[in-house]
Amino acid sequence: MDQNEAKEAYITKVSHLIEIYGLA
């Protein structure tokens, strides 16, 4: 996996977690 891909996957995952906790 490319470093840029890994960074994007991490950002997407974190953003999703923030959405979940933001609604909690």
Secondary structure as GFF3:
##gff-version 3
##sequence-region A 1 24
A	DSSP	alpha_helix	3	23	.	.	.	ID=ss1
###
